[in-house]
Amino acid sequence: MNLKKILIGVTGSIAAYKVAMLVRLLVKQGAEVKVIMSESATDFITPLTLATLSKNPVLIDFQANKQTGTWNNHVELGLWADVFIIAPATANTLAKCASGLCDSLLTAVYLSARCPVMFAPAMDLDMYRHPSTLANLEKLKSYGNVIIPATHGELASGLVGEGRMAEPEEIVAFLNQDQPQNFLGINVLLTAGATQEALDPVRFISNHSTGKMGYALAEALAAQGANVVLVTGVTNLTTQHPHIQRVQVRSAQEMYEASEAHFDKADLVILAAAVADYTPKTVAQTKIKKKEGENTLTLELVKTIDIAKTLGTRKRENQCLVGFALETDNELENAQGKLQRKNLDMIVLNSLQNAGAGFGHDTNIVTILHKDGKSVEVPLQSKKDVAKHIIAEISTHLINR
């Protein structure tokens, strides 16, 4: 960990109990940790607990000692820290910081801090999705602050949804990243994995995609500061980074609808999913049975919506749209045709002719084609490393456009 001096601001949320583990993990990694608490935070976890774990006094008020007149200098605290993490960050604290209100030692330190500031929100799902909270989060990001998104799960209210503070291990993993932040504040829509087109309640048409390439891209982008919405088909993969919001779908139509819903907010759109080109015209309501004396079964298929082409017609001037092409013949010609027809800025070409590439492998070989004619070949390597090459090309495109 390069960040040795870490200041943690704790506000009044039930999630404050998680800060004990966060402090413990940071100290274990060699960081010097100091804690500031709001008055209401002390109702959820004691200052003694955090002082014991951090090995530093916990600060709450401006006055350190009323008898001697000594005070806690918010300016010095803001200058001391390599990073200031406000966790949990309640809706109230987010609003105060976004508006510049300064009624506590914690908010005074925020306004004085010259180091990076990170917010880990924690609240009920309706509060987290309220327009005022969303506006405050956007305002804080516009100031250069980093938002560690709340995660999906069971909440203190008993409801289930977004609003849980990121787990301490996730926050530490975020701090441990030694990555350039080329995509800081960039909103990304990314599709991954295979779609499934139902024949009946138990059978479907699909393909061999595992989603490994798309998930590697999602993690690489989030590690460089992007806010990623991952629209994923059925897969056994999981996401690790708290900046990845996973949207689970099954069919091509569901993938289109989820992508369309997030398209307008996206600065960068990467369509890495293996989407079915055709779907059954009708879906049987009960299991299709074999019939005696019949050796064939005829299925009538209809085209699915072309997600890349449809979104390409809506692409704004300041959006970047990246597609994927998996080909078995005339690879370059077919990929270049898709690049033009679908109004893409670049396309990543996979070929099933290459050993170690394509479906199911942990490695890949790709060619990245730009709309200006530039072509970049990425040799055989892990899909995680291929993902880094792809986003490097995207970063260059975003800078030069």
LUMVODREN-63196 format. One line per field, with one value per residue (C-alpha): residue number from 1; residue in one letter; x, y, z. Coordinates in Angstrom, 3 decimals. Example, Ala and Ser with C-alpha at 12.3 -4.5 7.8 and 13.67 -1.06 7.14 Angstrom:
2
pos: c(1	2)
code: c(A	S)
xx: c(12.300	13.670)
yy: c(-4.500	-1.060)
zz: c(7.800	7.140)
END
This chain:
401
pos: c(1	2	3	4	5	6	7	8	9	10	11	12	13	14	15	16	17	18	19	20	21	22	23	24	25	26	27	28	29	30	31	32	33	34	35	36	37	38	39	40	41	42	43	44	45	46	47	48	49	50	51	52	53	54	55	56	57	58	59	60	61	62	63	64	65	66	67	68	69	70	71	72	73	74	75	76	77	78	79	80	81	82	83	84	85	86	87	88	89	90	91	92	93	94	95	96	97	98	99	100	101	102	103	104	105	106	107	108	109	110	111	112	113	114	115	116	117	118	119	120	121	122	123	124	125	126	127	128	129	130	131	132	133	134	135	136	137	138	139	140	141	142	143	144	145	146	147	148	149	150	151	152	153	154	155	156	157	158	159	160	161	162	163	164	165	166	167	168	169	170	171	172	173	174	175	176	177	178	179	180	181	182	183	184	185	186	187	188	189	190	191	192	193	194	195	196	197	198	199	200	201	202	203	204	205	206	207	208	209	210	211	212	213	214	215	216	217	218	219	220	221	222	223	224	225	226	227	228	229	230	231	232	233	234	235	236	237	238	239	240	241	242	243	244	245	246	247	248	249	250	251	252	253	254	255	256	257	258	259	260	261	262	263	264	265	266	267	268	269	270	271	272	273	274	275	276	277	278	279	280	281	282	283	284	285	286	287	288	289	290	291	292	293	294	295	296	297	298	299	300	301	302	303	304	305	306	307	308	309	310	311	312	313	314	315	316	317	318	319	320	321	322	323	324	325	326	327	328	329	330	331	332	333	334	335	336	337	338	339	340	341	342	343	344	345	346	347	348	349	350	351	352	353	354	355	356	357	358	359	360	361	362	363	364	365	366	367	368	369	370	371	372	373	374	375	376	377	378	379	380	381	382	383	384	385	386	387	388	389	390	391	392	393	394	395	396	397	398	399	400	401)
code: c(M	N	L	K	K	I	L	I	G	V	T	G	S	I	A	A	Y	K	V	A	M	L	V	R	L	L	V	K	Q	G	A	E	V	K	V	I	M	S	E	S	A	T	D	F	I	T	P	L	T	L	A	T	L	S	K	N	P	V	L	I	D	F	Q	A	N	K	Q	T	G	T	W	N	N	H	V	E	L	G	L	W	A	D	V	F	I	I	A	P	A	T	A	N	T	L	A	K	C	A	S	G	L	C	D	S	L	L	T	A	V	Y	L	S	A	R	C	P	V	M	F	A	P	A	M	D	L	D	M	Y	R	H	P	S	T	L	A	N	L	E	K	L	K	S	Y	G	N	V	I	I	P	A	T	H	G	E	L	A	S	G	L	V	G	E	G	R	M	A	E	P	E	E	I	V	A	F	L	N	Q	D	Q	P	Q	N	F	L	G	I	N	V	L	L	T	A	G	A	T	Q	E	A	L	D	P	V	R	F	I	S	N	H	S	T	G	K	M	G	Y	A	L	A	E	A	L	A	A	Q	G	A	N	V	V	L	V	T	G	V	T	N	L	T	T	Q	H	P	H	I	Q	R	V	Q	V	R	S	A	Q	E	M	Y	E	A	S	E	A	H	F	D	K	A	D	L	V	I	L	A	A	A	V	A	D	Y	T	P	K	T	V	A	Q	T	K	I	K	K	K	E	G	E	N	T	L	T	L	E	L	V	K	T	I	D	I	A	K	T	L	G	T	R	K	R	E	N	Q	C	L	V	G	F	A	L	E	T	D	N	E	L	E	N	A	Q	G	K	L	Q	R	K	N	L	D	M	I	V	L	N	S	L	Q	N	A	G	A	G	F	G	H	D	T	N	I	V	T	I	L	H	K	D	G	K	S	V	E	V	P	L	Q	S	K	K	D	V	A	K	H	I	I	A	E	I	S	T	H	L	I	N	R)
xx: c(0.000	1.485	-0.946	0.532	-1.518	-5.219	-7.904	-11.321	-14.479	-17.303	-20.892	-24.154	-25.145	-25.615	-22.824	-20.387	-19.745	-17.826	-15.250	-13.672	-12.638	-11.604	-9.259	-7.875	-7.141	-5.434	-3.253	-2.340	-1.055	1.198	-0.907	-1.144	-4.843	-6.640	-10.401	-12.819	-16.394	-19.556	-21.480	-24.226	-21.692	-20.882	-24.389	-23.392	-19.773	-17.706	-14.711	-12.804	-13.138	-11.730	-9.044	-7.861	-7.725	-6.145	-3.734	-4.631	-7.131	-10.500	-11.509	-15.114	-15.188	-13.163	-12.263	-9.764	-9.862	-12.228	-10.216	-6.942	-8.509	-6.699	-8.396	-8.279	-6.869	-8.952	-6.447	-3.557	-5.631	-6.491	-2.817	-1.652	-3.620	-2.666	-6.335	-9.544	-12.215	-15.690	-17.234	-20.043	-21.232	-24.880	-27.284	-27.041	-23.236	-23.236	-25.625	-23.507	-20.261	-21.851	-23.224	-20.163	-21.941	-19.508	-21.068	-18.694	-15.035	-15.599	-17.089	-14.454	-11.699	-13.413	-13.387	-9.744	-8.426	-5.899	-5.652	-8.024	-11.367	-13.447	-17.053	-18.547	-22.305	-24.587	-28.368	-31.659	-32.294	-34.921	-32.664	-29.726	-31.759	-33.532	-32.883	-31.403	-28.885	-27.960	-27.487	-25.242	-23.142	-22.718	-21.783	-19.174	-17.716	-17.546	-15.349	-12.883	-13.993	-14.240	-17.478	-17.193	-20.690	-22.990	-23.609	-26.738	-27.925	-30.062	-30.435	-31.094	-34.696	-35.277	-35.502	-33.138	-31.432	-28.643	-27.509	-25.104	-21.729	-18.937	-17.300	-14.001	-12.099	-13.480	-12.434	-8.932	-8.671	-9.666	-6.947	-4.359	-4.789	-1.603	-3.401	-3.527	-6.931	-7.467	-11.209	-11.908	-15.501	-16.253	-19.592	-19.297	-22.001	-20.565	-22.297	-20.792	-21.548	-24.016	-27.744	-30.219	-33.303	-35.999	-37.598	-39.759	-39.528	-36.455	-34.567	-32.897	-30.633	-27.303	-23.569	-20.272	-19.396	-18.252	-18.103	-14.435	-13.340	-16.177	-15.673	-11.930	-12.764	-15.198	-12.606	-9.843	-12.040	-13.259	-9.656	-8.890	-11.718	-14.680	-18.219	-19.240	-22.740	-22.213	-25.191	-24.439	-25.898	-25.930	-22.454	-20.790	-18.415	-18.518	-17.380	-14.947	-14.655	-17.257	-17.493	-19.163	-22.961	-24.098	-27.404	-28.426	-30.339	-31.087	-32.425	-31.245	-34.351	-33.646	-30.035	-31.212	-33.725	-31.159	-28.542	-31.006	-31.980	-28.373	-27.214	-27.904	-25.841	-22.853	-19.748	-18.296	-20.249	-18.528	-20.616	-18.646	-21.585	-22.276	-25.877	-28.150	-28.968	-32.185	-34.817	-37.752	-40.859	-42.969	-41.987	-43.778	-45.496	-44.805	-41.888	-41.676	-42.129	-40.755	-43.466	-43.562	-42.915	-41.456	-37.686	-37.421	-38.493	-38.918	-38.223	-39.172	-36.703	-36.955	-34.192	-33.382	-32.787	-29.277	-28.150	-24.958	-26.643	-29.650	-27.547	-25.181	-27.995	-28.473	-24.806	-24.023	-21.007	-19.256	-19.963	-17.511	-19.004	-16.880	-18.048	-16.757	-16.693	-16.064	-15.404	-14.547	-13.804	-13.024	-12.296	-10.947	-13.458	-16.425	-15.196	-14.551	-18.040	-19.561	-17.432	-18.950	-22.538	-23.025	-21.422	-18.731	-15.600	-13.633	-14.175	-12.276	-11.852	-11.607	-10.958	-11.775	-8.931	-6.343	-5.321	-5.858	-8.411	-12.187	-14.742	-13.819	-10.105	-8.348	-6.200	-7.057	-5.649	-7.385	-7.045	-8.345	-9.679	-10.315	-12.728	-9.845	-8.169	-5.682	-5.160	-3.506	-2.719	-2.605	-0.708	-1.689	-1.875	-4.284	-7.669	-6.878	-3.831	-5.765	-8.341	-5.594	-4.514	-8.090	-8.767	-5.405	-6.586	-9.911	-8.122	-6.029	-9.168	-10.933	-7.950	-7.521	-11.134)
yy: c(0.000	3.330	5.349	5.325	8.027	7.295	9.428	7.819	9.833	7.874	9.151	8.057	4.824	1.262	0.386	2.126	-1.272	-2.231	0.497	-1.564	-4.199	-1.534	0.094	-3.289	-4.294	-0.981	-1.062	-4.666	-3.519	-0.939	2.205	4.885	5.461	8.317	8.430	11.339	10.643	12.664	12.970	10.667	8.001	7.433	5.960	3.047	2.325	3.611	5.916	3.619	0.708	2.690	4.348	0.939	-0.489	2.593	3.249	6.943	9.113	9.419	13.008	14.235	17.921	20.981	21.366	18.764	19.936	22.614	23.215	23.922	25.474	23.130	22.254	19.750	21.547	20.576	22.175	20.115	16.935	17.708	18.242	15.162	12.535	10.765	9.901	10.715	7.998	8.897	5.541	5.104	8.257	8.937	10.839	13.739	13.856	13.562	16.520	18.623	17.925	18.487	21.847	22.976	23.036	23.001	22.268	19.632	18.697	16.011	18.360	21.007	18.477	17.540	21.157	21.497	18.259	18.493	14.719	12.479	12.013	8.852	8.386	4.975	5.626	3.644	4.085	2.461	1.700	4.415	7.008	5.839	6.139	9.372	12.112	14.408	11.768	10.938	14.646	15.017	12.025	13.512	16.878	15.268	13.392	16.658	18.039	15.192	12.981	9.211	7.384	3.764	2.596	1.014	-2.655	-4.779	-6.847	-7.031	-3.672	-2.754	-1.902	-5.481	-4.506	-5.913	-3.686	-1.172	0.798	-1.453	0.127	-1.644	-4.290	-3.380	-5.847	-4.150	-0.712	-1.957	-3.620	-0.311	1.527	-1.096	-0.537	0.621	1.658	4.801	6.409	7.049	6.396	8.258	9.484	7.791	5.959	2.658	0.353	-3.099	-6.294	-9.729	-13.424	-15.459	-14.949	-17.830	-18.053	-20.238	-23.094	-24.227	-24.043	-26.335	-25.858	-22.960	-21.982	-20.434	-20.428	-21.284	-17.821	-17.823	-14.037	-14.106	-11.394	-9.044	-9.539	-8.912	-5.629	-4.658	-5.235	-3.434	-0.389	-0.203	-0.472	2.653	4.630	3.906	3.392	0.219	-1.081	-4.719	-6.182	-9.881	-13.017	-16.272	-17.099	-18.550	-15.567	-12.996	-9.389	-8.092	-4.316	-2.178	0.155	-2.583	-2.649	-6.028	-6.302	-9.918	-10.804	-13.972	-13.337	-11.067	-8.917	-8.541	-7.599	-4.946	-3.498	-3.329	-1.803	0.708	1.766	2.659	3.858	7.589	7.955	6.069	7.846	4.556	1.536	-1.830	-4.618	-7.776	-10.157	-13.077	-12.237	-14.655	-13.573	-15.613	-16.628	-19.049	-17.444	-19.112	-20.515	-23.651	-23.209	-26.822	-29.134	-30.239	-34.017	-36.514	-37.908	-41.504	-41.906	-38.397	-38.191	-34.443	-31.277	-28.063	-24.783	-21.432	-18.719	-14.959	-12.337	-10.723	-6.999	-5.963	-4.256	-2.716	-1.352	-0.027	1.754	2.943	4.954	6.747	7.363	10.901	12.752	12.492	8.767	5.997	2.729	-0.438	-3.727	-7.294	-9.661	-13.410	-14.717	-18.039	-16.817	-13.526	-12.171	-8.710	-8.037	-9.040	-7.087	-3.941	-4.245	-4.365	-1.413	0.753	-0.556	-0.268	3.163	1.843	3.734	0.492	-3.235	-6.091	-9.067	-12.612	-15.577	-19.200	-20.141	-19.187	-21.750	-20.478	-17.874	-17.707	-19.367	-20.903	-20.076	-17.966	-16.552	-14.655	-13.202	-10.129	-7.451	-4.007	-2.076	1.676	3.552	5.724	2.615	2.020	-1.649	-3.112	-6.800	-8.195	-11.536	-14.546	-13.672	-13.845	-12.238	-9.924	-8.618	-8.442	-6.310	-3.862	-3.534	-2.907	-0.200	1.412	1.796	3.159	5.625	6.891	7.278	9.255	11.569	12.208	12.539)
zz: c(0.000	-1.111	1.019	4.530	6.267	6.116	7.700	8.184	8.755	10.403	10.279	11.892	10.167	11.374	8.909	11.286	12.850	9.692	10.341	13.117	10.581	8.042	10.569	11.595	7.986	7.191	10.312	9.542	6.136	7.760	7.402	10.079	10.668	12.365	12.876	13.019	14.116	13.869	17.124	15.840	14.826	18.502	18.918	16.661	17.621	20.526	20.062	22.447	20.000	17.089	19.209	20.410	16.881	15.249	18.149	17.861	19.729	18.013	17.281	17.463	18.409	17.495	21.159	22.360	25.956	27.201	30.373	28.556	25.470	23.094	19.799	16.980	13.969	10.923	8.552	9.889	9.657	6.041	5.247	7.173	5.281	2.043	1.605	3.465	3.457	4.697	5.555	6.132	4.373	5.197	2.938	5.387	5.214	1.416	1.218	3.579	1.748	-1.659	-0.485	1.448	4.798	7.711	11.085	12.479	12.687	10.044	7.432	8.232	7.541	4.260	3.117	4.175	2.685	-0.136	-0.490	-2.474	-0.738	-1.056	0.009	0.817	0.995	3.299	3.523	2.654	-1.028	-1.604	0.005	-2.139	-5.349	-4.431	-7.028	-4.389	-3.265	-6.856	-7.569	-4.505	-5.571	-9.035	-7.539	-5.274	-8.263	-10.204	-7.404	-8.042	-5.167	-5.602	-4.837	-3.730	-4.737	-2.220	-2.913	-3.272	-0.348	2.767	4.506	8.131	7.215	6.146	2.487	-0.120	-2.666	-3.194	-0.170	1.758	2.404	0.523	2.672	4.402	2.210	-0.910	0.326	1.137	-2.281	-3.851	-1.918	-2.824	-6.526	-8.169	-11.338	-13.476	-13.093	-16.812	-16.551	-13.314	-13.404	-16.742	-16.890	-18.746	-20.090	-20.802	-21.969	-21.404	-21.550	-23.585	-23.970	-23.739	-25.974	-24.450	-26.422	-23.519	-19.702	-19.607	-22.902	-24.647	-27.555	-26.596	-27.400	-25.706	-24.346	-20.702	-20.305	-19.245	-21.673	-20.739	-17.012	-17.390	-19.120	-16.367	-13.635	-15.572	-16.218	-12.621	-11.407	-13.426	-11.853	-14.159	-12.925	-14.743	-15.408	-16.415	-18.267	-18.130	-19.568	-17.630	-16.281	-13.196	-12.944	-10.160	-9.954	-7.338	-7.705	-5.883	-8.915	-10.953	-10.925	-12.242	-14.137	-14.743	-17.927	-19.870	-23.388	-26.187	-25.709	-21.985	-22.769	-25.217	-22.759	-19.938	-22.252	-23.651	-20.120	-19.228	-22.649	-22.339	-19.122	-20.553	-21.821	-23.043	-24.325	-24.850	-26.357	-25.566	-25.069	-27.399	-28.260	-30.114	-33.667	-33.706	-31.158	-31.382	-32.848	-30.175	-26.784	-25.631	-22.282	-21.316	-21.986	-25.618	-25.716	-28.177	-30.402	-31.499	-35.211	-35.673	-36.149	-36.713	-34.942	-36.886	-35.130	-36.611	-35.622	-35.951	-35.791	-32.480	-32.255	-33.318	-30.111	-31.529	-34.644	-32.745	-30.131	-32.860	-34.448	-31.111	-30.353	-29.257	-30.563	-27.196	-26.724	-27.589	-28.874	-29.006	-30.465	-30.619	-33.582	-33.443	-36.948	-38.561	-42.102	-43.871	-40.402	-41.198	-43.960	-41.805	-38.771	-40.806	-42.288	-38.802	-37.719	-40.449	-40.491	-36.750	-36.315	-33.964	-32.964	-32.778	-32.912	-31.267	-33.602	-32.264	-34.525	-33.764	-36.091	-33.449	-30.834	-27.299	-28.367	-28.360	-26.102	-22.761	-22.743	-20.113	-22.949	-26.096	-29.325	-30.744	-33.381	-32.465	-35.455	-35.247	-37.492	-38.750	-40.179	-37.389	-36.520	-33.396	-33.001	-29.458	-29.263	-27.160	-23.450	-20.534	-21.023	-18.112	-19.989	-23.262	-21.430	-20.434	-24.077	-25.178	-22.610	-23.399	-27.005	-25.778	-23.485	-26.396	-28.505	-25.763	-25.355	-29.088	-30.177)
END
